[in-house]
Amino acid sequence: MKKTKQTRSPSSSDDAVTEYAQSVVDGVRVAGPDVRAQCARHLDDLTEGAKRGLVWNLEASNKAQRFYRNVLKLNGGDFEGVPFELLPWQKFIVGSLFGWHGDDGYRRFRVAYVETAKGSGKSPLAAGIGMKGLVADGEPRAEIYSAATKKDQAMILFRDAVAMCDQSPELTKRITKSGTGEKVWNLAYLAQGAFFRPISSDDGQSGPRPHIALVDELHEHRTNTVVEMLRAGTKSRRQAMIFMITNAGSGRNGPCWAYHEYGGRVARGEVIDDGFFTYICGLDEADDPFLDEACWPKANPSLQDANLPGYKYIREQVTEAKGMPSKEALVRRLNFCQWTEAESPWISHEIWKGAKQEFDVEELRGRRAFAGLDLASTTDLTGLVFLVEPIVDGEPWKLVPYGWLPDVGLQRKADTDRVPYVEWKAQGILNTTPGRAISKRVILQKLSAMSDFFEIIACAYDRWRIEDLLAMASDDGISLPEMKPFGQGFKDMSPAVEEFERMLLNDEIVHNGHKILTMCAGNAVTTEDGAGNRKLDKDKATGRIDLIVAAVMAIGIMQTAKPKKGGSLDDYLSDQ
C-alpha cells in the first residue's frame, strides 16, 4: 500500500469521517487490514483527489449523518424508539458515501460493499440509506429497493425500513404504506412520486430503475444476477447507488468473493476505481480470534463503542466452537469475517494449519510410500498424492501432492473457480497437460517416474476407471507400481476418512503447506449414511477436493497393508 500522508482536514473537529480515518491509520482505533487501507485511501484523496476531480463536501457528509440522528429511530428490544445515533464506523461509511462528490456536483460512489461480522448493525444502517434516498435525496420519482435472490430474504431488510417509518413521526406523516403489519410491501413518498419496496431476481423482468438499491447478505447469492439487474437500471440515474452488505462467505465461486477481492484491491490502491467504496472488516493474518480477544473489533466494529454484538455472546460462540469442531467454520465466518472454503468443512482451518511442517521432498528420496490417484475424466483437477513412510520413532507420515489441469483454457478455469491457477502454474505448484482435456498418459508417466524416486508399495485408484488406465500403460510400455482399485462409496471411504482424521488429530501426518492440497482440504465436506459411515462428497463441496480425495485413498490403501504386530512394512500380511 502506498505511503499515506499523515495530515488532518482543516475542520477535522467537525469531520467525523476524517477523524475516524485518522484514528484508524494512527493505530488509535483497532481495525483490520482492508479497513485500514480504506481509511488511508480517504486521507490520500483529501490531498490528492482533486487532481482526479474529487471533491470532499463536508456539509453533505454531516447532513447525511444528521438525518440518522434527527429522523430515524431504531427498533427492537432496548433500542425500541431510540434515535439512530451512528457509531464511528457507521459515520465513516455514511459520511463517505454522501460526502464525496465529483467535480460535476454528483456523488462519487455508485457502488458500496460493506462486510462485517454478524450483529454489527449493518442492516439498519442499510435501511437508513434507503430511507434517506427515499425522502431526503432530492431525487424525483426515486425507486428504492431492498433486493435479494428470494422475496423472503429481501423482506428482512425491508422490514427494518418499515419499522423505522413506524417509529419516526417525521416519516410517518410523509410516507404512505401499502399493506398492513408484516405484509407491508411498499413505502411511498407521494410528494416526490418515490417508493421503497422489496424486489427479488424473480421480479427482474419489471425493469427496475433504482436510485438506491440495497443488496442484503450478498454471500448467499449464487450468481450476480440480482446485482447486475439493478446496475443495468441505474444508467438513467445521475447519482444512483448500489449498497451491498454481507457477512463473510464460504467458497469462492459466488459473486460475494469477487466483490470482496476487488474491494480489497481498490482500498489498497492496486486498482483505481473512484466510484467503488469498500468497508471490509477482517483479521490480520497472524490473528487467532480463538486465542486473543484483542482482535475481535477488527471484524466487529461496533464492539469498541456499543459492545455489539457483545463480548459475552462472542465468548459463548467461541466456547461452543471449541467444544464442537463442526461449528468452528460457522463461528469463524459469521463472527470473525474469516472466509471458509465450505459451510461445514470436514477439516478445520486450525487443525490443518497445525499439521503444516516444512520439509524437503528431495530428502525423502528412496523412502517407501503409498499413493492415491484421483484422475479427472476430462477438464477437472487431477490429484496424485504420496503418503511417505517415517523412518524414525516419533516422525509423522508426510503427504507429497501433485495436481494437474489441462493447459488450454486455464485462465477461464481460474476465473470460474476463482482460484489463481495461472499464478500457481508459474510458481510450479500446479502442473498442466497439453490440450483441452487431461492427458492420462502424462499422469501415468509421472507415476512411473515417481516409482524411481519412492519405493511405491501400492497406488489406490478409482475402480470405475482403472481398466482403461492399465490398458493405456500396457500399450505404451509404462511401468507402474501395484495398482489397487479403491471404491468411492461408504464401504471403502469411511475407514479411510476415519483413519485420516485420527492421524491428523494425533500429529501422525503432516503436509508442507502445498496450496492446492490446502485448498482441497478446506473445500472438503463429508456425507453420512444411516449407519454413520462417511465419505467425501464432491457434490456438496464448495470447490475442488481432488487432492484430498487422493490423500484419503492413499491412507486407505495403507490400511490394507498393515504390518504384522511388532513388524515393519517389510512384514506385510501374506494375504495382502
C-alpha positions in Angstrom: 0.0 0.0 0.0 1.2 3.4 -0.9 2.5 5.7 1.9 -0.1 7.9 3.4 0.5 11.5 4.3 -0.4 12.0 8.0 -2.5 15.1 7.6 -5.8 16.3 9.1 -8.6 18.1 7.4 -8.6 21.8 8.5 -12.0 21.2 10.0 -11.4 17.8 11.4 -13.1 18.6 14.7 -16.4 18.7 12.7 -15.4 15.9 10.4 -16.3 12.6 11.9 -15.3 10.7 8.7 -11.7 12.1 8.6 -11.3 11.8 12.4 -12.3 8.1 12.1 -9.9 7.6 9.2 -7.0 9.3 11.0 -7.6 7.4 14.3 -7.5 4.1 12.4 -4.4 4.9 10.4 -2.7 6.2 13.5 -3.5 2.9 15.3 -5.6 4.6 17.9 -8.7 2.7 16.8 -8.5 -1.1 16.2 -9.3 -2.1 12.6 -8.4 -4.8 10.1 -6.2 -4.5 7.1 -8.8 -3.6 4.5 -10.4 -1.0 6.7 -7.0 0.5 7.4 -6.4 0.7 3.7 -9.8 2.3 3.0 -9.1 4.9 5.7 -5.7 5.6 4.2 -7.5 6.0 0.8 -9.8 8.6 2.3 -6.9 10.6 3.7 -4.9 10.3 0.5 -7.9 11.5 -1.5 -8.3 14.6 0.7 -4.8 15.7 -0.5 -4.6 14.1 -4.0 -8.2 13.5 -5.1 -8.7 17.0 -6.6 -6.4 16.0 -9.4 -8.9 13.4 -10.4 -11.9 15.7 -10.0 -12.9 14.5 -6.5 -14.4 17.0 -4.0 -14.9 16.4 -0.3 -18.2 18.1 0.6 -18.2 18.2 4.4 -21.6 19.7 4.7 -23.2 17.0 2.6 -21.4 14.4 4.7 -22.6 15.8 8.0 -26.1 16.4 6.7 -26.4 12.7 5.9 -25.2 11.7 9.3 -27.7 14.2 11.0 -30.5 12.5 9.0 -30.0 9.3 11.0 -29.9 11.1 14.4 -32.7 13.5 13.8 -35.2 11.5 11.7 -34.5 7.8 12.1 -35.4 5.6 15.1 -34.1 2.1 16.0 -36.4 -0.7 16.9 -36.3 -4.0 18.8 -35.5 -4.7 22.5 -33.7 -2.0 24.3 -33.4 0.0 21.1 -37.1 0.4 20.5 -37.8 4.0 19.6 -34.2 5.2 20.3 -32.8 7.8 17.9 -30.4 6.3 15.5 -27.0 7.7 16.6 -24.4 6.4 14.2 -21.4 4.7 15.6 -18.0 6.0 14.4 -17.6 3.3 11.8 -21.1 3.9 10.5 -20.4 7.6 10.4 -17.4 6.8 8.3 -19.5 4.8 5.8 -22.5 7.2 5.6 -20.3 10.3 5.6 -18.1 8.9 2.9 -20.9 7.8 0.6 -22.7 11.2 0.8 -19.8 13.5 1.3 -17.5 12.5 -1.6 -18.6 14.1 -4.9 -17.2 14.6 -8.3 -16.5 18.0 -9.8 -19.8 17.7 -11.6 -21.6 18.0 -8.2 -22.9 14.5 -8.1 -22.0 11.8 -5.7 -18.7 10.0 -6.3 -19.6 6.5 -5.1 -22.0 4.4 -7.1 -21.3 1.0 -5.6 -20.5 0.3 -2.0 -19.5 -3.1 -0.5 -19.7 -3.5 3.3 -18.6 -6.7 5.0 -18.8 -7.0 8.8 -19.4 -9.7 11.3 -23.0 -10.7 12.2 -24.7 -8.4 14.7 -22.7 -5.3 14.0 -25.7 -3.3 12.8 -25.2 -3.2 9.1 -28.9 -4.0 8.2 -30.4 -0.9 10.0 -27.5 1.1 8.5 -28.5 0.0 5.0 -32.2 0.6 5.7 -31.4 4.1 6.8 -29.6 4.7 3.5 -32.7 3.6 1.7 -34.9 5.9 3.7 -32.6 8.9 3.0 -32.7 8.0 -0.7 -36.5 8.0 -0.5 -37.3 11.2 1.3 -34.1 13.3 1.7 -32.1 13.0 -1.5 -34.0 15.3 -3.8 -34.4 12.6 -6.5 -37.7 12.9 -8.4 -39.6 9.5 -8.7 -36.8 7.8 -6.8 -37.0 4.0 -6.8 -35.5 2.4 -3.7 -35.2 -1.4 -3.5 -34.3 -4.0 -0.9 -33.0 -6.7 -3.2 -32.2 -10.4 -2.8 -32.4 -13.6 -4.7 -35.7 -14.5 -3.0 -38.5 -12.2 -1.9 -38.4 -13.6 1.7 -34.8 -12.5 2.0 -35.5 -9.1 0.5 -38.2 -8.6 3.1 -35.9 -8.9 6.0 -34.1 -5.6 5.3 -37.3 -4.0 4.1 -39.0 -4.7 7.4 -36.2 -2.7 9.1 -37.2 0.2 6.9 -40.9 -0.2 7.7 -40.1 -0.3 11.4 -38.1 2.9 11.0 -41.1 4.5 9.3 -43.4 3.4 12.1 -41.1 4.7 14.8 -40.4 8.1 13.3 -43.1 10.8 13.5 -41.3 12.7 10.7 -41.5 9.7 8.4 -45.0 8.6 9.4 -46.6 11.8 8.3 -44.9 11.8 4.9 -44.9 8.1 3.9 -47.9 6.1 2.8 -47.7 2.3 3.4 -49.3 -0.4 1.3 -50.3 -3.4 3.2 -50.5 -3.9 7.0 -48.4 -5.5 9.7 -45.9 -8.0 8.4 -47.4 -7.8 4.9 -46.4 -4.2 4.1 -45.0 -4.3 0.7 -44.4 -0.7 -0.4 -43.5 2.7 1.2 -44.5 5.6 -1.0 -43.3 9.2 -0.7 -46.1 10.7 -2.8 -44.7 14.3 -2.7 -41.8 13.1 -4.9 -43.5 10.2 -6.6 -41.0 7.9 -5.0 -41.3 4.4 -3.5 -39.3 1.9 -1.5 -40.1 -1.8 -1.9 -38.5 -5.3 -1.8 -37.5 -7.0 -5.0 -36.0 -10.4 -5.9 -34.5 -11.8 -9.0 -37.9 -13.3 -9.8 -39.1 -9.8 -10.3 -36.3 -8.9 -12.7 -38.5 -8.6 -15.8 -40.2 -5.5 -14.3 -37.3 -3.3 -15.3 -36.3 -1.6 -12.0 -34.6 1.8 -12.3 -33.1 2.2 -8.8 -31.9 5.4 -7.3 -30.8 3.4 -4.3 -30.6 -0.4 -4.2 -29.8 -2.3 -1.1 -28.5 -5.8 -1.5 -28.6 -7.9 1.6 -26.5 -11.0 2.5 -24.5 -11.0 -0.7 -22.7 -14.1 0.4 -25.9 -16.1 -0.1 -26.2 -15.1 -3.8 -25.0 -17.9 -6.0 -24.9 -15.7 -9.1 -24.5 -12.0 -9.8 -28.0 -11.8 -11.4 -29.6 -9.5 -8.8 -26.7 -7.0 -8.7 -26.4 -6.8 -12.5 -30.2 -6.4 -12.9 -30.1 -3.5 -10.6 -26.9 -1.9 -12.0 -28.4 -2.1 -15.5 -31.3 0.1 -14.3 -29.1 2.8 -12.9 -27.9 4.1 -16.2 -30.6 6.8 -16.2 -29.8 8.0 -12.7 -27.0 10.5 -12.2 -26.1 9.5 -8.7 -27.6 6.1 -8.2 -26.0 3.8 -5.6 -25.9 0.0 -5.1 -25.2 -0.6 -1.4 -24.3 -4.2 -0.7 -24.0 -5.7 2.8 -22.8 -9.1 3.8 -21.1 -11.4 6.3 -18.0 -13.3 5.1 -19.0 -16.2 2.9 -18.0 -19.8 2.3 -16.4 -20.8 -1.0 -15.0 -18.6 -3.8 -17.4 -19.4 -6.6 -20.1 -16.8 -5.9 -20.2 -13.0 -6.6 -19.5 -12.1 -3.0 -15.9 -13.3 -3.1 -15.4 -11.4 -6.3 -16.5 -8.1 -4.7 -14.5 -9.0 -1.5 -11.3 -9.4 -3.5 -12.0 -6.4 -5.8 -12.9 -4.2 -2.9 -9.7 -5.0 -1.1 -7.7 -4.2 -4.2 -9.5 -0.9 -4.6 -8.9 0.0 -0.9 -5.2 -0.8 -1.2 -4.8 1.3 -4.3 -4.0 -1.6 -6.5 -6.9 -0.7 -8.7 -8.2 2.9 -9.1 -12.0 2.9 -9.1 -13.2 6.2 -7.8 -16.8 5.0 -7.9 -16.4 2.0 -5.7 -16.5 2.2 -1.9 -15.5 -0.6 0.5 -15.6 -1.2 4.2 -14.3 -4.8 4.6 -13.8 -6.0 8.1 -11.3 -8.8 8.7 -8.4 -10.0 10.8 -4.7 -9.8 10.1 -3.0 -13.0 9.0 -1.4 -13.5 12.4 -4.6 -13.0 14.4 -6.2 -16.0 16.1 -9.6 -15.0 17.4 -9.9 -18.2 19.4 -6.9 -17.2 21.5 -6.9 -13.4 21.6 -9.9 -11.2 22.1 -8.0 -8.1 21.2 -8.5 -8.8 17.5 -12.3 -9.1 17.8 -13.1 -5.5 17.0 -11.4 -5.8 13.6 -14.3 -8.0 12.5 -16.9 -6.5 14.9 -16.5 -2.7 14.6 -19.4 -2.0 16.9 -17.7 -3.7 19.8 -15.5 -0.7 20.5 -18.3 1.8 21.0 -21.6 -0.1 21.7 -20.5 -3.7 22.6 -22.4 -5.1 19.7 -23.0 -8.0 19.2 -21.4 -8.3 22.7 -18.3 -9.8 24.2 -20.4 -12.2 26.2 -22.2 -13.5 23.1 -19.0 -14.0 21.1 -17.3 -15.7 24.0 -20.2 -18.2 24.1 -19.8 -18.8 20.4 -16.0 -19.4 20.7 -16.6 -21.8 23.6 -19.1 -23.8 21.7 -16.9 -23.9 18.6 -14.0 -25.3 20.6 -16.3 -28.0 22.0 -18.0 -28.7 18.7 -15.5 -28.7 15.8 -18.4 -28.9 13.3 -19.4 -25.4 14.4 -15.9 -23.8 14.1 -16.2 -22.8 10.4 -19.6 -21.1 11.1 -18.3 -19.2 14.1 -15.2 -18.0 12.2 -17.2 -16.9 9.2 -20.1 -15.1 11.0 -18.2 -13.7 14.0 -14.7 -13.0 12.7 -15.1 -12.4 8.9 -12.9 -15.4 8.1 -13.9 -16.8 4.7 -14.2 -20.6 4.8 -13.9 -23.0 1.9 -17.1 -24.9 2.9 -20.1 -24.3 5.1 -19.2 -27.1 7.4 -15.7 -28.2 6.3 -14.5 -31.7 7.2 -11.1 -30.4 8.4 -11.0 -27.3 10.5 -8.6 -24.5 9.5 -6.8 -24.7 12.8 -6.2 -28.5 12.6 -4.9 -28.3 9.1 -2.7 -25.3 9.9 -1.3 -27.2 12.9 -0.4 -30.1 10.7 1.9 -28.0 8.5 5.5 -28.9 8.6 8.3 -27.7 6.4 10.2 -30.5 4.8 12.3 -31.0 1.7 10.8 -33.6 -0.7 14.3 -34.4 -2.0 15.3 -35.7 1.4 12.5 -38.3 1.2 14.0 -40.0 -1.9 14.1 -43.8 -1.6 11.5 -44.0 1.2 8.5 -46.3 0.9 5.2 -44.7 0.1 1.6 -45.3 -0.7 -0.1 -43.3 -3.5 -3.6 -42.2 -4.2 -4.7 -41.1 -7.7 -7.9 -39.2 -8.3 -7.9 -38.9 -12.1 -10.2 -36.3 -13.7 -12.4 -37.5 -16.6 -11.7 -34.5 -18.9 -11.1 -31.0 -17.7 -11.2 -31.2 -13.9 -8.4 -31.2 -11.4 -6.4 -34.4 -11.2 -4.6 -35.3 -7.9 -1.7 -37.7 -7.2 -0.7 -37.8 -3.5 2.0 -39.8 -1.9 1.9 -40.9 1.8 5.5 -41.2 2.7 6.6 -43.6 5.5 8.5 -42.3 8.5 11.9 -43.9 9.3 12.5 -42.8 12.9 10.4 -43.1 16.0 8.0 -40.2 16.5 8.3 -38.9 12.9 5.0 -38.3 11.2 3.9 -39.6 7.8 4.3 -37.0 5.1 2.0 -36.0 2.3 3.6 -35.1 -1.0 1.0 -33.9 -3.5 0.8 -33.1 -7.2 -2.0 -31.6 -9.2 -2.8 -31.2 -12.9 -5.2 -29.3 -15.1 -5.4 -29.0 -18.9 -3.2 -26.3 -20.3 -5.9 -24.9 -22.7 -8.5 -22.7 -21.0 -6.5 -22.4 -17.7 -7.4 -18.7 -17.2 -11.0 -19.4 -17.9 -10.9 -22.2 -15.4 -9.2 -19.9 -12.9 -12.0 -17.3 -13.4 -14.7 -19.9 -13.0 -13.2 -21.5 -9.9 -11.9 -18.1 -8.5 -8.6 -19.8 -7.9 -5.2 -18.4 -9.1 -4.3 -21.4 -11.3 -2.2 -19.4 -13.7 -0.2 -17.9 -10.8 0.2 -21.4 -9.3 1.4 -22.8 -12.5 4.0 -20.0 -12.8 5.1 -20.9 -9.2 5.5 -24.6 -10.0 2.7 -25.5 -7.7 0.3 -26.6 -10.5 1.2 -28.9 -13.4 -0.6 -28.8 -16.7 -1.1 -31.3 -19.6 -1.3 -30.3 -23.2 -4.6 -29.7 -24.9 -8.2 -29.2 -23.6 -8.5 -32.4 -21.6 -6.4 -34.1 -19.0 -3.7 -36.3 -20.6 -3.9 -39.6 -18.8 -0.6 -40.5 -20.4 1.2 -37.6 -18.8 -0.2 -38.7 -15.4 0.9 -42.3 -15.9 4.4 -41.2 -16.9 4.7 -39.1 -13.7 3.5 -42.0 -11.6 6.1 -44.3 -13.3 8.8 -41.7 -12.8 8.0 -41.4 -9.1 8.5 -45.2 -8.8 12.2 -44.4 -9.2 12.0 -41.7 -6.5 9.9 -43.5 -3.9 9.5 -47.2 -3.3 5.8 -47.2 -4.0 4.1 -50.1 -2.2 0.8 -49.6 -4.0 -1.3 -46.9 -5.7 -5.0 -46.6 -5.0 -7.3 -45.7 -7.9 -11.0 -45.3 -8.5 -12.1 -48.8 -9.7 -14.5 -47.4 -12.2 -11.7 -46.1 -14.4 -8.8 -48.4 -13.7 -9.2 -50.8 -16.7 -8.7 -48.1 -19.3 -5.7 -46.7 -17.4 -4.0 -50.0 -17.1 -4.6 -50.8 -20.7 -3.0 -47.5 -21.8 0.0 -48.2 -19.6 0.4 -51.6 -21.1 0.1 -50.4 -24.6 2.7 -47.7 -24.1 5.0 -49.9 -22.1 4.8 -47.7 -19.0 5.9 -49.5 -15.9 3.6 -48.8 -12.9 3.6 -49.8 -9.2 0.9 -52.1 -8.0 -2.4 -50.5 -8.8 -5.3 -51.3 -6.4 -8.9 -50.3 -7.1 -10.4 -48.1 -4.4 -14.2 -47.6 -4.2 -15.6 -44.1 -3.7 -18.6 -45.3 -1.7 -19.1 -45.6 2.1 -17.6 -49.1 2.3 -14.1 -48.2 1.3 -14.1 -44.4 2.1 -15.4 -44.5 5.6 -12.5 -46.4 7.3 -10.0 -44.2 5.3 -11.8 -41.0 6.3 -11.7 -42.0 10.0 -8.0 -43.0 9.9 -7.1 -39.8 8.2 -8.9 -37.9 10.9 -7.2 -39.9 13.6 -3.7 -39.4 12.2 -4.3 -35.7 11.7 -5.6 -35.2 15.3 -2.7 -37.2 16.8 0.0 -35.4 14.8 0.9 -38.6 12.9 0.6 -37.0 9.5 1.8 -33.6 8.1 1.8 -31.6 4.9 4.2 -28.9 3.7 1.5 -26.2 3.0 1.0 -27.1 -0.7 -1.6 -24.6 -1.8 -3.7 -26.9 -3.9 -3.8 -29.6 -1.3 -4.7 -26.9 1.3 -7.5 -25.6 -0.9 -8.9 -29.1 -1.4 -8.7 -29.7 2.4 -10.6 -26.6 3.1 -13.3 -27.4 0.5 -13.8 -31.0 1.7 -17.1 -32.0 3.3 -18.4 -35.4 4.2 -21.8 -37.1 3.9 -23.1 -39.8 6.1 -25.3 -42.8 5.6 -27.8 -44.2 8.1 -25.2 -46.4 9.8 -22.9 -43.4 10.5 -20.4 -44.3 7.7 -18.9 -41.3 6.0 -17.3 -40.4 2.7 -16.1 -37.3 0.9 -18.8 -35.7 -1.1 -17.7 -33.7 -4.3 -21.3 -32.6 -5.0 -21.6 -30.8 -1.6 -18.1 -29.4 -1.6 -17.8 -25.7 -2.5 -14.8 -26.2 -4.7 -12.2 -28.8 -5.9 -11.3 -31.6 -3.4 -9.5 -34.0 -5.7 -6.1 -33.9 -4.0 -7.6 -34.5 -0.5 -9.6 -37.4 -2.0 -6.3 -38.8 -3.3 -4.7 -38.4 0.1 -7.6 -40.3 1.8 -7.2 -43.0 -0.8 -3.5 -43.3 0.0 -4.4 -43.7 3.7 -7.0 -46.3 2.8 -4.6 -48.4 0.7 -2.0 -48.1 3.6 -4.7 -49.6 5.9 -5.0 -52.7 3.8 -1.2 -53.3 4.1 -0.8 -53.1 7.9 2.4 -54.8 9.1 2.3 -57.7 11.5 2.3 -56.8 15.1 5.8 -55.7 16.1 7.0 -55.7 12.5 7.7 -53.1 9.9 6.4 -52.5 6.4 8.7 -55.3 5.3 6.4 -57.7 7.1 3.1 -57.3 5.1 0.4 -59.9 5.9 0.6 -62.7 3.4 -2.9 -62.2 2.2 -2.3 -58.6 1.1 
